[in-house]
Amino acid sequence: MIKIDDKKNKIFQQKDQILKTKTINKLISIFTVMATIITFANTAQAAVEIKVALVAPKTTTWGSNVEKMVEEIKSATKGEVKFKVWYGAHMGDESQVLMKIRTNQLQGGVFTGKTLGEINGDVRIMEVPFTFNSDRSKAFATMEKLSATFNEGFLKHKFKNLGFFELGLVYLISTKKFDSFETLKGVSIWVWQGDKLSETLISSMKLVAMPLDLPNVLTSLSTGMLDAAYASPLAITAMQWQSKAKYLIDFPVTYSIGAFLVSEEMWNKIPDNYKKIVEEIAQKHIKTTNEMTVKENVSALESIKKMGITFLNFPQSDIDKGKQIRTDVINKLQDKLFSKKMVETFSKETGIK
């Protein structure tokens, strides 16, 4: 009996050991699977996709360089930071893009003028009329000098600026001949609806503002609903306004800029070890874009002249009047669009009063 019991005990012990071994192996498998899931989860969390939109088509200088930018960022971050980009106003105009960022449908975009001012009004001090006249180099240098201050303002409004774009000097193009500020009075001119800066300028110059969506400007110049519009030479040719106009006032009204903004919330999701890489790559491609834009504006202005558009020169007395108009615009918009502190900072940094 003792021998039989010993055999039974050994059998039970062997079975017990086998059961323990199987249990341990199952636990090891479970922990392995869990570890794999956690690893994949962490990888998924590290992969950040930023959805952005811009009005410019992919085939333009802005569009093509943004495309190169996002490809390089994806490669440099090993796919952990990706941009999904919609070009050519696919997501609407700038105001609509901004609204979609507010509702987190998008996380970034390229903004200019009015929309840029809706985010950070101080930046529009750069676009106050008759500040730089024809001195593009001084305008660009001023933008670079004040960029840190502007960027602080964007951060206060929950945006990270990846870099400033240069649209360039802005000219008036018209269907009628004007040779002075006096003869401009009563002229109907296109304006961005809700753009405080443009509306104030037009009021100060005693023009008639015609708020229209950008695509309708060309038709309105053709039908006579509009007498004049304004843009950089590159934008004028891109929108074919010169095909309906006869004159260009060879005295830049202002200098215009843009910026590539990403919501601060999304920016903070980018791993810290990649933030500097993303910023450096973005600024490299924006610099290339700006260099190309300068050349394209020069070429576009020459092209407009060759098309038979007459370039009109205003008298020196009107250039001096421009300074008075500038002062009037600043006085009306101080603490409404840009702060008094920004006006003082701009004056101190540039020597322009």
Secondary structure, 3 states (H helix, E strand, C coil): CHHHHHHHHHHHHHHHHHHHHHHHHHHHHHHHHHHHHHHHHHHHHHCEEEEEECCCCCCCHHHHHHHHHHHHHHHHCCCCEEEEEECCCCCCCHHHHHHHHHCCCCCEEEEEHHHHHHHCHHHHHHHCCCCCCCCHHHHHHHHHHHHHHHHHHHHHCCEEEEEEEEEEEEEEEECCCCCCHHHHCCCEEEECCCCHHHHHHHHHCCCEEEECCHHHHHHHHHHCCCCEEEECHHHHHHCCHHHCCCEEEEEEEEEEEEEEEEEHHHHCCCCHHHHHHHHHHHHHHHHHHHHHHHHHHHHHHHHHHHCCCEEECCCHHHHHHHHHHHHHHHHHHECCCECHHHHHHHHHHHCCC
